[in-house]
Amino acid sequence: MSAAPYSALRFPARLRVGTTALLLSAIVVGCAGTTQGAGRAPSAAGARGTPSVGPRTGSVMVVGGGQMGPEVLARFIELAGGPDALIVDVPTAVGDSVDTSDVGRALRSAGARNVVVYHTTNRTVADADSFVAQIANARGVWFDGGRQFRLVNSYAGTKSERAFQAVLDRGGVVGGSSAGASILGDYLVRGAPSNDNRLFNHPQYLKGFAYLRGVAIDQHVVARERLPDLHDSLTARRPDLLGISEDEGTAWVVRGDTAEIIGRNKAFVYNGRDANDPGRPFLTLRPGDRYNLATRRVMSRAIDATPLTQQFVDNVFASYGDSASGGAAVLVAQDGKVLVNRTYGIGVQRRFTPETGAPHFALAGLSAVLNAALAPDSSGRITAASVRRVTGMGGAQCLAYDSITQRWTGNVDDLYRFDRVRSAQNAEPKGLWLDGTRGDAMQVVFGSSDGRRSAWVRYPGRKTTIIVLTNDDRFDAKSAADRIADRLLAR
């Protein structure tokens, strides 16, 4: 990259239903018609080998709760057959009271035009032909979050459950978030009839809907510090079970036995056949990685398809391997895929919280990016509500603002989530100039005016983001980001 002056990267600115069902016209949200035969033709199982874990036809989508980027629901709608496909939104995990004005809103906002709300807490209704007939042509089923046991109580063993399976059988998609993710597994984790999420195994609620056979699914695992739980409470004594989990805003997209990770954070595998992360009972996956649920092995990493290598990046930060150096972190992403996400010189965190997601770094000059998103009140003050709005962007978990210095502390994971949400909003940052080496438009901010300490670099035309954080005011962050960009974006 050609030299450029320091510049901040700036971005402009209940209806109670009880135990009755929502039926017929009252249940339809959006377009009233159905789309017979909509969507892709289901892939023949024989063409890809008969899956032993994932769906024999259709797709399963497992989401870790929290904020979902547009890439998640857009993929769900695509797998259902497009915006006109009939999609069923099941809010039953929420409980007896359902706010029907909210049900289906996220799907409709993502482009779905034919959303049906399907809800009952009455098993007799769930087993009635007239109730089930509403979704006879559905191409997608989405289970909302709440408590898993409510889905079991309402639908397990009924004609409704068989109708959900039929969506997969005709090549559609079944997915869910939070509790709606765990129900997709075979072994039901945190299924106890209680609001206490710490109850992991309950003898009467151990069976999910088994769209992924031999699999146990956990969710919210980083945000709620749950990463040890699958191992400690289940997979250590059940080697036959494959444990999978995902943090908020992150999804497993499964076709056959092949899974792809999409979203903004990480996914995890327990009882896999690859080596676990050092010192941990699981293997970490990132958006763009692919995994075979049957062989329990990584198929590919997102970085494999690029000129960049992990070894190259490790060499750039070799001097930070010792914790006495103050530590460093780097995240490199391209087209929604996370190629590199690693720290150097930072020890294992409490309950295996990823080091890349721990708030170790004073952001210094990078604070200008976050400050540009703050909205002062009429008196010009930055309110707590304004700060919460920024810290919540993209589902950030550890960003912190100092109102006196107007500086932030944070980590590469949160900055990437912020970066993704602003990109999705098509927010056009200022401080843009043309790089003379590659001819790529570049947006950049550094920790200090001379390009040191930290760097946040974006190449919008190449859909590439590089975030470098250190606690060292001497570190040439510009040079480090340049080296990575030179290797990754070589034509």
N, C-alpha and C positions, 0 to 999 in steps of 0.2 A: 504494500500500500504506500502511496505517496504521503509525504509529510503533510500534516494539516493542523491548524490551530485548535486548541481546546475548545470544545463546544458542547453544551448540554444537549442531550437528546430529549427534545420536548414534544409532548403530545397535546394538541388542542383539546381544547376541550370537546254462617254454616247451616248448611241444611242438614238436619238430623235424618238419617235413613233407618236407624235402628237395625232390626233384623229383617227388614223388607228389602226387596230388590229394586233397582232402578231399571224399569222395564220399557220396552217398545220405544215410543217416541220420546219419552222422558230420558231415555238412556243415550240417545244419539246426539253427539256433539259434532258440529261441522256439517259436511255433506251428508245427505240422508241415504244415498245409494251405496251399493256395494260394487266391487269390481271383480267379477268372476274371471278367474284365469289371469289376474294381474300379476306382474312381477316376472322374475326370471324362471325359466324352466328348471325344476330341481335336477341337480346333478345325480346321475346314476351312481349308486353306491359301488357297483362293481367297477366303474371307471376309475375310482380313486382307491379301491380296496375297501372292504367292508370295515367301517370304523368300529373299534372296540370300546371307545370311551365317548367320543362326541356323537352328534346326531348323524343318522344314516342318510338323511336328506335334510335340507334346510340349514339354518345357522342358529347358534346360541350366542348371546351377548351378555357378558357378566361385568357389571359396573360397580365400582367401589364406593358409591355414595357421593355426597357433597356436590359441588358445582361441576357441571358437565360442560365442556366446550362444545361448540357447534359440530365439531368433527364426530362426536359420539352419536348424537341423535340423527345426524345426517346419514351416518353409515347404517344405523338401524332402519331408517326409512328406505334407503337404497336396497337393503337386503329384503325388505318387505315387498318391494316391487315398485317403489316410487311414491310420489305425493298422493296419488289417487287410490292407493291400496287401502283396503279396510284394515285398520289397526285397532286393537283392543287394549284399552288402558285399565288395569286392574288395581284399584287403590285399597283393596281389602286389608292389607297389612296395617293400614292406619288405624282401623278400629271401627266401632259402631257409627261414629260421626264422621261424615265425609263432606268436605267442602267442594261441592260439585262445580263451583265456579273455577276452581284451580285444576281439577282433574283434566288431564289432557292438554293443558296449556303449553307445557314445554314442547310436546310433540307438534302441536299446531304452530307454535312459534318457529319450529325447525322446518316447517313446510308441509307437514301432513295435513291433508284436507278431509280425511274421512276417518275420524276418531270416534270410537264407541266406548263409553264408560260401562264397565262390566263389574258389578259389585253386589254381593249379598253375604250376609252372615248366617243365612238359613240354609242348612244342607239339603233340605227338601227342595227348596227353590233351585239350588245349584245342581240338583239331579233331575230337574224338570226339562222335558224335551222343548217346551215353549221358550224357556230361558236360554237354553243352549243353542237353539236355532238361530238366534241373533248373530252368532259368530261363525255360522257354517261356512262362510266364504272368507273369513279373516285370513290375512297374510302376515300379520304380526301380532304378538302378545307382549305387552310391557307390564311388568309387576313393579309397582311403586314401593318405596321404603316404608318402614314401620316396624312391626314385630312379625317374625316368621310364623309363629304358631297360629296366628289368625288365618293365614293362608291354608295351613294344614286343616284347621278346624272347619273352614268353609268348603274346601274343594277336594281334599284328598279322597280318592276312591269314588268320586262322583262323575257324572257325565260331563261336568264342566272340566275336570282335570283331563278327561279323555279328549275333549274338544281342544284343549290347549296343545296336547300332543299331536292332534290332527293337523294343526298349523305347520308343525315341522314336517309331518308326513307328506304334505303337499308342497314342500319346498320353501316355506316361509321362515320367519325368524321369531324366536322367543328370547326375551331379554328382561333384565331388571336391574335395579340399583339398590344397594344397601340390603335390607331384608329381602327385597326382590331379587338380589343376586344370590344370596345364600340358598334360597328355596330351589334354585336351578340345579343344585348339586344332589348327589345321591345320599350322602350322610349329611344330616342337617345340624350345623353348628349354631350355638346360641339359640336353640329352638325352645327353650323353657317358656311355659306360659306365665311370664313375668316381665316386668319392665327392667329387671336387673340383667344387663348385658354381660355381667361377669359369669353368669351360669352357662357353662359351655356345653355340657351334655345333659340331656334330660331323657330318662328311659322311655317316656311316652312320646317324645318328639325327636326321634333320631333319623327320620326318613324324609328326605326332600322329594321333589318331583322327578329327580334323576334324569334330567336332560343331558347331564354329563355323568356317565356311569362310573362308579368307583371313585368319585371325586368329592371332597369336602371343600366348601368355599367360605372364606371369611372376607370382611370388608372394613373400610375406614381404618386400615391397619397402621398407617403412619400417623394420621391425624389424631387417633385415639390411643396411640402407643400399644397396639395389640400384636406387634410382630412376633413375640415369643409364644403367643397363646396356642396357635395350631399345633406346634411341636410339643409344648408342655402338656397340653390337655388331650391330645388326640394322636397325631401322627407318629410320635415316638413309640407308642405301643400298638399302632396299627400300620405296619409297613405295607399292607395291601392297599391302603388308601393313598391316593395322590391328593395332597393338599395344595390348593391355590388360593392366592389372595391378591388384593389390589388396593392401592390407596385411592383417595377421593379423586374424581375426575379422570379415572383411568379404567380401561376396559380390556377384557379378553374377548376377541371376536373369533368364534370357533366354527369351522366348517369341517365335517368329518373329524379326524383326530388332529387337525392342524389349527393352531391358535396363533393369532397375531395380536400384539399389544398396541393399543392406540390410546391417545389422550395426553395428559400433562404430567404424569408422575410415574410411579413404578409399580410393577407386579412382582409376585414372589411365588416360588415353588418349594414345596416340602415333600420329602421322599422321592425326589427326582434321582436320576442316575448319573447326572453330571456332578462334579464337585460343587459343594456348597460354597458360598462366600466365606472367606477366612474367618473363623471364630463364630460363625453363625449357623443356625440349623436350617437355612434356606438358601436358595439361589435367587438373585435379583435379575429381573428382566426390565427393559425400558421400551418406550414407544418405538415401534419399527422392528423389534425383535420377533422372531417366530419360534414356536415351540411345538413339539410333537407330544400330545398327551398320552399316546399309546406306548411309545418307546421311552417316554419321560426324559427326553433329551432336547437340548437346544438345536433347532434346525439352522438358524442363521441369526446373526446380530446385524442391526441396522448399519453399523460401520463397515461391514464386510463388502458392501456394494459401492464403497467410496475409495478415493485414493488415500484417505487418512487412515492411520493405524493408531491403536492405543499405545504401542511402544513409542511412536514418534511423539505423542503428547506427553508421555511419561518422561521422555528425555528433555522436553522443554521445561518441565518442572522438577527436574532431578534434584536441584539444590534444596527443595522444600520437603524432602522425605523425612527429615529429622524434625521432631516436634519443637525443638529449640528455635527453628527458623521462623516460627509464628504461623506456619500453615498456609496452604493455598487450596483453591477449588476452581474447577473449570467445568463448564457445560458447553457442548457444541451440538447444535441441532440443525437439521435441514429438512424442509418440507414436512414438518410435523414429526420427524423421527429424531430421537435423541441418540447421537453417535457416541458422545463421550459425556460422562457424568461422574467425576471422581474428585476426591480430595487427597491432599498430601500433607503429612505431618500432623494429622488430626486423629485423635484416638477414638476408640469405640464409645458410642454414646449410650445413655440410659435406655434400656429395653430395645436395644438395637436400632434406635432411630438413625436413619441414614445420615452419615456425616455431612453429605451435601445438603441436607435439609435442616441442619442445626445453625442457630444464629451466631456464628463466630466472628463475623466481619463487620467492621465499621465501613459503610459504603462511601464515605467521603464524597468526592465529586459526583459519583453515580446517584447521590441523593437527588440531584437536579431532575432526574427522570421522574421519580416518584413525586417530588414536590410540584411538578408541572401538572399532575393529576389532582392535586388538592384543590378544593373549591372553597375559598374564603367566604365567610358570611357577609352580610351587608356592611358591617363595620370593618371588614378586612381581616378579621380574626380567623385563624385556623381552628375549627372546633373539633371536639372528639369524634363527632359523627363524620366529619370530613376525613379524618384519619382512618376511621373504621372502614369507610368506603374504599379507600385505597388498599388497606391491608386485606380487604376481602376480595380484591380483584383476582379472578382466576382461582380463588380458593387458597390464597397465600396463608401460611400457617404460623410463621415466626417473624415476620417483618415488624420492626419496632421504630417508632418516631420519637425523637427528642425535641419537644416544643421550644426549648431554649436555644439549642444550636441549630435547629431546623435540619438536622442530619438524621440519617436512618442507619440501622444495623439490619443485616439480613444474610441471606444465603443464595446460592445459585439456583436452587430449586424454586424458591419463591419468585425470584426475578424472572425466571423463565415462564412461570405461570402468568405473571403480570404481562410479560412480553407477548404471550400467546393471546391473551384476552384483548389487548390493544390492537394486535394485528387483525384479530377477527372483527373488531369494530372499524377496521380500515382507518384508524386514527393516523393522520399524516404528521410525522415528527418534523421538527425543524433541525437545522444544523446539518444539512445534506450537501455533500459535494461529490464530484466525480473522481473516482480513483484512476490515476493515470496508467497504472500497470495493467489492470484487467479491464478497465472501462466499465466497472460495476459501480452503480450508485451505492454509496456507503453512508450509514448513519452511525455516529460514534459519540461516546462520552468516556472520559477517563477519570480515574480517582484523583489525579492532580493535573494541573495545567500543562505539565511537561510529559504527559502520557505515562505516568508511573502509578504504582500501587495496584490499580484495578482497571478493567476495560469492559465496556459493553458495546459490542459492534454488531451491526445488522447490515445484511446485504439483501434488501427487499426483492430485487429481481431474481436472486438465486435462492430465496426463501431460507436464508441461513442466518443463524444467530450464534455469536460467540460471547460467552460471559466468563470473565476471569476475575477472581477475587483473591487478594492477599492482605495481610496485615503489615506489609513491608513497604514503607514509603520510598525505598530505593529500587524496588522491582520495576523493570522496564516492561510494563503491561502491554504497551503498544507493540513492542517488538514481539512479544509472545503471541499476541493475537494475530499479528502479521504473518508469523511463521505458520500458524495453524491455517490461516486463510489461504496462504500461498500453496500449501499442500492440498487442501480440500478443494479449492476452486480452480486448480490448474486446468487449463483447457487443452 
